[in-house]
Amino acid sequence: GMPQTLSSTSMFTPCGFSPHLHTSKEDEQGGLIFQDGNLTSASLDALIQHLIPTTDYYPEKAYIFTFLLSSRLFIEPHELLSRVCHKCIEQQRLDDPVLDKARIRKFGPKILQLLTEWTETFPYDFQEERMIGHLKDMIHRIAPCDEAYWKKMNQLLQTLNQKLATLSHGQEGIVKISAAVSDKLVAFKSKPPSIQREILSVCSDPYTLAQQLTHVELERLSHIGPEEFVQAFVHKDPLDGTKTCFSEQKKTSNLEAYVKWFNRLCYLVATEICMPAKKKQRAQVIEFFIDVARECFNIGNFNSLMAIISGMNMSPVSRLKKTWSKVKTAKFFILEHQMDPTGNFYNYRTALRGAAHRSLTAHSNREKIVIPFFSLLIKDIYFLNEGCANRLPNGHVNFEKFLELAKQVGEFITWKQVECPFEQDPNIIHYLHTAPIFTEDGLYLASYESESPENQTEKDRWKSLR
């Protein structure tokens, strides 16, 4: 499976919930089923109840994250928040004409804390008016008991608004870039007389390019909400025949944009290699990208590394035998070995665990960087999701499954929050996002013009392309 988080202090590592529970085989507590002190299953109602703070109880951080992450498979966030608020009103008697102020002063900070954690970890949930409505209603009920609650609430809403503004601003930026790029995805019928400055004229230092790629990766990662991993797999909840669980508006746009970036980088690498007319120049570009890939590996940027290797392994590039004969390939084979899919990417997973370990003991942001090979992370989460049911035969939520899911997503969240330590070079970043790239057909054409077709299949293909 994915690397295990090593530090139990890490906020997202569900390391068994209540240590004080005796470790009987199964132990039921308010409709929650525990095994060896770990919550394994419960009804949705019991799980909601377990989320709700009281005057002397507050749920564990790991539980809050796991439940908020997975609950959207069974109930929409606004409905969950509505139920939480109703239960609080009931339990704390917030509807009474005269409020029990002493009691509410014990409860107030806890409900505020829960709402704060929710807005911080899943800000996209609060793009909905109804969510903000529930927040405000809660505050109006408890604020008469303590003036400070107003201030707390305003702070919470301000932070949330800033966060949402930053996120949507980032999304708009990405959308603008994507639109600009798609206009340039022309299938060139032959090699254009240099359609672009080539990469080496924009950046000739592999280390600098690896740093700028890391910038792009971290920027794009920062927009992905943890819930997107779950929303990608929302199916109809079998126990609720009335509605599909809001999968109509699958909110996975940042996740999809990130996968598109990976594909773009593959094609950009292939384009840069197939473009030059001279064999010597093509070999030079290949060697440059091998060095960039190696620097990405050293930084911990496995996603760019994999995109570069994939670009070099595309048939239009790998068929250029004469070009490759001029390349010192030893370094390339070492990198390829790191990313070898054998044994379910055993080598890569080992390297990733090493980077994750380094990240936990890091003294600088530079050592904290872990950018996983993203499509494999999604695949792991997909198989975890397909591999076991969301609900048990008795209708209980299979909480054990969601602990595992939270562990994988939680680790990713820790990584995506790293501040990029490298200075940004707008010129290089602009180039990475906007340089024209060949379509697959365009790559083949450019490749055949560089080194003419070897066999009948290639000759036929060239003919049909022309």
C-alpha positions as CSV (number, residue, x, y, z in Angstrom):
1,G,0.0,0.0,0.0
2,M,0.9,3.6,0.2
3,P,3.7,4.7,2.6
4,Q,2.6,4.8,6.2
5,T,2.9,8.1,7.9
6,L,5.6,7.8,10.5
7,S,4.7,10.4,13.0
8,S,1.7,9.7,15.2
9,T,1.6,13.4,16.1
10,S,0.7,14.2,12.5
11,M,-2.8,15.6,12.6
12,F,-4.2,13.2,10.0
13,T,-2.8,9.9,11.1
14,P,-5.6,8.0,12.6
15,C,-3.6,6.0,15.2
16,G,-6.4,4.3,16.9
17,F,-9.0,6.4,18.5
18,S,-9.7,6.1,22.2
19,P,-6.7,4.5,23.9
20,H,-8.6,4.1,27.1
21,L,-11.1,1.6,25.6
22,H,-10.4,-1.9,26.7
23,T,-9.3,-4.1,23.8
24,S,-12.1,-6.6,23.7
25,K,-12.8,-8.2,20.4
26,E,-15.8,-6.0,19.8
27,D,-17.1,-3.3,22.0
28,E,-20.2,-1.3,21.4
29,Q,-20.5,2.2,22.7
30,G,-23.5,4.3,21.6
31,G,-23.9,2.4,18.4
32,L,-20.2,2.5,17.5
33,I,-18.4,-0.8,17.0
34,F,-14.8,-0.8,18.2
35,Q,-12.2,-3.5,17.7
36,D,-8.9,-3.3,19.6
37,G,-9.7,0.3,20.5
38,N,-10.3,1.3,16.8
39,L,-13.6,2.3,15.6
40,T,-14.5,-0.1,12.8
41,S,-18.2,0.5,11.9
42,A,-21.3,2.3,13.0
43,S,-24.6,3.6,11.8
44,L,-24.5,7.0,10.1
45,D,-26.5,8.5,13.0
46,A,-24.0,7.2,15.5
47,L,-21.1,8.6,13.5
48,I,-22.8,12.0,13.3
49,Q,-23.5,11.9,17.1
50,H,-19.8,11.1,17.6
51,L,-18.8,14.2,15.7
52,I,-20.9,16.5,18.0
53,P,-19.0,18.2,20.9
54,T,-20.7,18.6,24.3
55,T,-19.7,20.5,27.4
56,D,-17.2,17.8,28.3
57,Y,-16.5,15.9,25.0
58,Y,-14.6,16.9,21.8
59,P,-14.0,14.4,19.0
60,E,-10.4,13.5,18.0
61,K,-8.8,15.4,15.2
62,A,-8.3,12.2,13.2
63,Y,-11.9,11.3,13.6
64,I,-13.1,14.7,12.4
65,F,-11.0,14.5,9.3
66,T,-11.9,10.9,8.5
67,F,-15.6,11.4,9.0
68,L,-15.9,14.8,7.2
69,L,-13.9,13.3,4.3
70,S,-16.0,10.2,3.9
71,S,-19.5,11.3,5.1
72,R,-20.1,13.0,1.7
73,L,-20.6,9.5,0.2
74,F,-23.7,9.2,2.4
75,I,-25.0,12.7,3.0
76,E,-24.4,16.1,1.5
77,P,-22.2,18.5,3.5
78,H,-25.0,21.0,4.0
79,E,-27.3,18.3,5.2
80,L,-24.7,17.0,7.6
81,L,-24.0,20.5,9.0
82,S,-27.8,21.1,9.4
83,R,-28.1,17.8,11.4
84,V,-25.1,18.7,13.6
85,C,-26.6,22.1,14.3
86,H,-30.0,20.7,15.1
87,K,-28.6,18.1,17.5
88,C,-26.5,20.8,19.3
89,I,-29.6,23.0,19.7
90,E,-31.5,20.1,21.1
91,Q,-28.7,18.8,23.4
92,Q,-27.6,22.2,24.7
93,R,-31.2,23.5,24.8
94,L,-30.3,26.5,22.7
95,D,-34.0,27.0,22.0
96,D,-34.9,27.7,25.7
97,P,-36.1,31.2,26.4
98,V,-33.5,31.5,29.1
99,L,-30.1,30.1,28.2
100,D,-27.9,28.2,30.7
101,K,-24.9,30.6,30.3
102,A,-22.4,28.6,32.3
103,R,-23.1,25.5,30.3
104,I,-23.0,27.2,27.0
105,R,-19.6,28.8,27.9
106,K,-18.3,25.3,28.2
107,F,-19.9,24.2,24.9
108,G,-19.3,27.4,22.9
109,P,-15.5,27.1,22.3
110,K,-15.9,23.5,21.3
111,I,-18.5,24.0,18.6
112,L,-16.5,26.9,17.3
113,Q,-13.4,24.7,17.2
114,L,-15.3,22.1,15.2
115,L,-16.6,24.6,12.7
116,T,-13.1,26.1,12.4
117,E,-11.6,22.7,11.6
118,W,-14.3,22.1,9.0
119,T,-13.8,25.4,7.2
120,E,-10.0,25.0,7.3
121,T,-9.8,21.5,5.9
122,F,-12.8,21.5,3.5
123,P,-13.2,25.1,2.5
124,Y,-14.9,24.2,-0.8
125,D,-17.9,22.8,1.2
126,F,-18.6,26.4,2.2
127,Q,-19.0,27.7,-1.3
128,E,-22.7,26.9,-0.6
129,E,-24.9,29.6,0.9
130,R,-26.7,27.1,3.0
131,M,-23.5,26.1,4.8
132,I,-22.7,29.8,5.8
133,G,-26.4,30.1,6.9
134,H,-26.0,27.2,9.4
135,L,-22.7,28.7,10.7
136,K,-24.3,32.1,11.3
137,D,-27.4,30.5,12.9
138,M,-25.2,28.7,15.4
139,I,-23.4,31.8,16.4
140,H,-26.5,33.8,16.9
141,R,-27.7,31.2,19.4
142,I,-24.5,31.1,21.5
143,A,-23.2,34.6,21.2
144,P,-25.5,36.1,23.8
145,C,-23.6,34.1,26.4
146,D,-20.2,35.5,25.4
147,E,-19.2,38.6,23.4
148,A,-16.0,36.9,22.3
149,Y,-17.9,34.4,20.1
150,W,-18.9,37.2,17.6
151,K,-15.2,38.0,17.2
152,K,-14.3,34.4,16.8
153,M,-16.9,33.9,14.2
154,N,-16.0,37.0,12.2
155,Q,-12.4,35.8,12.2
156,L,-13.5,32.4,11.0
157,L,-15.6,33.8,8.1
158,Q,-12.8,36.2,7.1
159,T,-10.2,33.5,6.9
160,L,-12.7,31.3,5.0
161,N,-13.4,34.1,2.5
162,Q,-9.8,34.8,1.9
163,K,-9.1,31.1,1.4
164,L,-12.0,30.7,-1.1
165,A,-10.9,33.8,-2.9
166,T,-7.3,32.6,-3.3
167,L,-8.5,29.2,-4.4
168,S,-11.0,30.5,-7.0
169,H,-8.4,33.0,-8.2
170,G,-5.9,30.1,-8.7
171,Q,-8.6,28.1,-10.6
172,E,-9.3,31.0,-12.9
173,G,-5.6,31.3,-13.6
174,I,-5.5,27.7,-14.5
175,V,-8.6,27.9,-16.7
176,K,-7.2,30.9,-18.6
177,I,-3.9,29.1,-19.3
178,S,-5.7,25.9,-20.4
179,A,-7.9,27.9,-22.8
180,A,-4.8,29.7,-24.2
181,V,-3.0,26.5,-24.7
182,S,-5.8,24.5,-26.5
183,D,-5.8,27.1,-29.3
184,K,-2.2,26.2,-30.0
185,L,-2.6,22.4,-30.1
186,V,-2.4,22.3,-33.9
187,A,-1.3,19.1,-35.7
188,F,1.5,20.5,-37.8
189,K,1.5,18.8,-41.2
190,S,5.3,19.2,-41.3
191,K,7.9,20.6,-39.0
192,P,7.2,24.3,-38.8
193,P,10.2,26.6,-39.3
194,S,10.7,26.7,-35.5
195,I,7.2,27.2,-34.0
196,Q,8.7,28.4,-30.8
197,R,11.8,29.3,-28.8
198,E,12.9,25.9,-27.7
199,I,13.2,25.1,-24.1
200,L,17.0,25.4,-24.0
201,S,16.8,29.1,-25.0
202,V,14.4,29.7,-22.1
203,C,16.3,27.7,-19.5
204,S,19.5,25.8,-20.1
205,D,20.1,24.8,-16.5
206,P,18.5,21.5,-15.5
207,Y,18.4,22.4,-11.8
208,T,16.6,25.6,-12.5
209,L,14.0,23.9,-14.7
210,A,13.4,21.2,-12.1
211,Q,12.8,23.9,-9.5
212,Q,10.3,25.7,-11.8
213,L,8.5,22.5,-12.5
214,T,8.3,22.0,-8.7
215,H,6.7,25.4,-8.5
216,V,4.0,24.5,-11.0
217,E,3.3,21.2,-9.3
218,L,3.0,22.7,-5.8
219,E,0.8,25.6,-7.1
220,R,-1.6,23.1,-8.8
221,L,-1.6,20.7,-5.9
222,S,-2.5,23.5,-3.5
223,H,-5.9,23.9,-5.2
224,I,-7.0,20.2,-4.8
225,G,-9.4,19.8,-2.0
226,P,-9.1,16.5,0.0
227,E,-12.8,15.8,-0.8
228,E,-12.1,15.6,-4.5
229,F,-10.5,12.2,-4.0
230,V,-13.8,10.9,-2.5
231,Q,-16.1,12.8,-4.9
232,A,-14.4,11.1,-7.8
233,F,-15.9,7.9,-6.6
234,V,-19.3,9.0,-5.4
235,H,-21.8,6.3,-6.5
236,K,-25.5,6.1,-5.7
237,D,-25.8,5.2,-2.0
238,P,-27.8,1.9,-2.1
239,L,-29.6,2.7,1.1
240,D,-31.0,5.9,-0.3
241,G,-33.0,5.2,-3.4
242,T,-34.3,8.7,-3.7
243,K,-31.3,10.6,-5.0
244,T,-27.8,10.0,-6.3
245,C,-25.4,11.4,-3.8
246,F,-24.9,14.7,-5.7
247,S,-22.5,13.0,-8.1
248,E,-24.2,15.2,-10.8
249,Q,-21.9,18.0,-9.9
250,K,-18.8,16.0,-9.3
251,K,-16.5,18.6,-7.8
252,T,-13.2,17.3,-9.1
253,S,-12.1,20.0,-11.5
254,N,-8.8,20.7,-9.7
255,L,-7.9,17.1,-9.7
256,E,-8.7,16.8,-13.4
257,A,-6.7,20.0,-14.2
258,Y,-3.7,18.4,-12.5
259,V,-3.9,15.3,-14.5
260,K,-4.1,17.5,-17.7
261,W,-0.9,19.3,-16.6
262,F,0.9,15.9,-16.3
263,N,-0.2,15.0,-19.9
264,R,0.9,18.4,-21.1
265,L,4.3,18.0,-19.6
266,C,4.7,14.5,-21.3
267,Y,3.8,16.1,-24.7
268,L,6.0,19.1,-24.2
269,V,9.1,16.9,-23.5
270,A,8.3,14.8,-26.6
271,T,7.7,18.0,-28.7
272,E,11.0,19.5,-27.6
273,I,12.9,16.4,-28.6
274,C,11.3,15.8,-32.0
275,M,11.5,19.4,-33.0
276,P,15.2,20.1,-33.8
277,A,16.3,19.3,-37.4
278,K,19.7,18.1,-36.4
279,K,20.4,14.8,-34.6
280,K,23.0,16.3,-32.4
281,Q,20.6,18.9,-31.1
282,R,17.9,16.3,-30.5
283,A,20.4,14.3,-28.5
284,Q,21.3,17.4,-26.5
285,V,17.7,18.0,-25.6
286,I,17.3,14.4,-24.5
287,E,20.4,14.7,-22.3
288,F,19.1,18.0,-20.9
289,F,15.7,16.4,-19.9
290,I,17.5,13.4,-18.3
291,D,19.3,15.8,-16.1
292,V,16.1,17.7,-15.3
293,A,14.4,14.4,-14.4
294,R,17.3,13.5,-12.1
295,E,17.1,16.9,-10.3
296,C,13.3,16.4,-9.9
297,F,14.1,13.0,-8.3
298,N,16.5,14.6,-5.9
299,I,14.0,17.4,-5.0
300,G,11.2,14.8,-4.3
301,N,9.2,15.9,-7.3
302,F,8.1,12.4,-8.6
303,N,5.2,13.7,-10.7
304,S,7.4,15.8,-13.0
305,L,10.0,13.0,-13.1
306,M,7.4,10.5,-14.3
307,A,6.0,12.9,-16.9
308,I,9.5,13.5,-18.3
309,I,10.2,9.8,-18.5
310,S,6.8,9.1,-20.0
311,G,7.5,11.8,-22.7
312,M,10.8,10.2,-23.5
313,N,9.1,6.8,-23.8
314,M,6.5,7.9,-26.3
315,S,7.0,5.9,-29.5
316,P,7.7,9.0,-31.7
317,V,10.7,9.7,-29.3
318,S,11.8,6.2,-28.5
319,R,12.0,5.2,-32.3
320,L,14.7,7.8,-32.9
321,K,17.5,5.2,-32.8
322,K,20.2,7.4,-34.4
323,T,19.4,10.2,-32.0
324,W,19.6,7.9,-29.0
325,S,22.9,6.4,-30.1
326,K,24.4,9.9,-29.5
327,V,23.0,10.0,-25.9
328,K,24.8,8.9,-22.7
329,T,21.9,6.6,-21.7
330,A,23.2,5.2,-18.4
331,K,21.6,8.0,-16.3
332,F,18.3,7.5,-18.2
333,F,18.2,3.8,-17.4
334,I,18.8,4.5,-13.7
335,L,15.8,6.9,-13.6
336,E,13.7,4.5,-15.6
337,H,14.5,1.8,-13.2
338,Q,13.3,4.0,-10.3
339,M,10.0,4.4,-12.1
340,D,9.7,0.8,-13.3
341,P,6.1,-0.4,-12.9
342,T,7.2,-3.9,-11.9
343,G,6.0,-5.2,-8.5
344,N,3.3,-2.5,-8.4
345,F,6.0,0.2,-8.7
346,Y,8.0,-1.3,-5.9
347,N,11.1,0.9,-6.6
348,Y,9.1,4.1,-6.8
349,R,7.2,3.3,-3.6
350,T,10.5,2.7,-1.8
351,A,11.8,6.1,-3.0
352,L,8.5,7.8,-2.0
353,R,8.7,6.3,1.5
354,G,12.3,7.7,1.7
355,A,11.1,11.1,0.7
356,A,8.2,11.0,3.1
357,H,10.5,10.1,5.9
358,R,12.9,12.9,5.0
359,S,9.9,15.2,4.9
360,L,8.9,14.3,8.5
361,T,12.3,15.1,9.9
362,A,12.9,18.1,7.7
363,H,14.5,21.3,8.9
364,S,13.7,23.3,5.8
365,N,10.9,23.5,3.2
366,R,13.5,22.3,0.7
367,E,13.6,18.9,2.5
368,K,9.9,18.8,3.0
369,I,9.0,18.5,-0.6
370,V,7.1,15.3,-1.6
371,I,5.2,15.4,-4.8
372,P,3.8,11.9,-5.5
373,F,3.3,10.4,-8.9
374,F,-0.3,11.5,-9.0
375,S,-2.1,9.1,-11.3
376,L,-0.7,6.2,-9.2
377,L,-2.0,7.8,-6.0
378,I,-5.4,8.1,-7.6
379,K,-5.2,4.5,-8.8
380,D,-4.4,3.4,-5.2
381,I,-7.3,5.3,-3.8
382,Y,-9.5,3.9,-6.6
383,F,-8.6,0.3,-5.8
384,L,-9.0,0.9,-2.1
385,N,-12.5,2.2,-2.9
386,E,-13.5,-0.6,-5.3
387,G,-11.9,-3.2,-3.0
388,C,-14.4,-3.0,-0.2
389,A,-17.9,-1.8,0.4
390,N,-18.8,1.6,1.9
391,R,-21.5,-0.1,3.9
392,L,-21.7,-3.4,5.7
393,P,-24.6,-5.8,5.2
394,N,-26.3,-4.5,8.4
395,G,-26.3,-1.0,6.9
396,H,-23.4,0.3,9.0
397,V,-20.8,2.5,7.5
398,N,-17.6,0.6,7.0
399,F,-15.4,3.0,9.0
400,E,-12.3,0.8,8.8
401,K,-12.2,1.5,5.0
402,F,-12.4,5.2,5.5
403,L,-9.6,5.2,8.1
404,E,-7.4,3.8,5.4
405,L,-8.7,6.3,2.9
406,A,-8.1,9.2,5.3
407,K,-4.6,7.9,5.9
408,Q,-3.7,8.1,2.2
409,V,-5.5,11.4,1.5
410,G,-4.2,12.9,4.8
411,E,-0.6,12.2,3.9
412,F,-1.2,13.9,0.5
413,I,-2.7,17.0,2.3
414,T,0.4,17.3,4.4
415,W,2.6,17.3,1.3
416,K,0.5,19.7,-0.7
417,Q,0.8,22.3,2.1
418,V,4.5,22.7,1.7
419,E,5.6,26.2,0.7
420,C,7.7,26.2,-2.4
421,P,11.2,27.3,-1.3
422,F,12.4,28.2,-4.8
423,E,12.2,31.6,-6.4
424,Q,9.7,31.7,-9.2
425,D,10.9,32.5,-12.7
426,P,7.7,33.9,-14.5
427,N,9.4,33.6,-17.9
428,I,10.1,29.8,-17.6
429,I,6.7,29.1,-16.0
430,H,4.9,31.0,-18.8
431,Y,6.8,28.9,-21.3
432,L,5.9,25.6,-19.5
433,H,2.2,26.5,-19.7
434,T,2.0,28.1,-23.1
435,A,4.6,26.7,-25.4
436,P,2.8,25.0,-28.4
437,I,3.0,21.3,-28.3
438,F,2.4,18.7,-31.0
439,T,-0.6,16.4,-31.0
440,E,0.3,12.7,-31.3
441,D,0.0,12.8,-35.1
442,G,2.2,15.9,-35.1
443,L,4.8,14.1,-33.0
444,Y,4.9,11.2,-35.4
445,L,5.2,13.5,-38.4
446,A,8.1,15.4,-36.8
447,S,9.7,12.1,-35.8
448,Y,9.5,10.6,-39.3
449,E,11.0,13.8,-40.8
450,S,13.9,13.5,-38.3
451,E,14.6,9.9,-39.0
452,S,12.7,8.3,-41.9
453,P,10.4,5.3,-41.4
454,E,12.2,2.0,-40.8
455,N,9.5,-0.6,-41.7
456,Q,6.3,-1.0,-43.7
457,T,4.0,-0.1,-40.7
458,E,5.9,3.2,-40.2
459,K,5.9,3.9,-43.9
460,D,2.1,3.4,-44.1
461,R,1.5,5.5,-41.1
462,W,3.7,8.3,-42.5
463,K,1.8,8.2,-45.8
464,S,-1.6,8.4,-44.1
465,L,-0.5,11.2,-41.9
466,R,0.8,13.2,-44.9
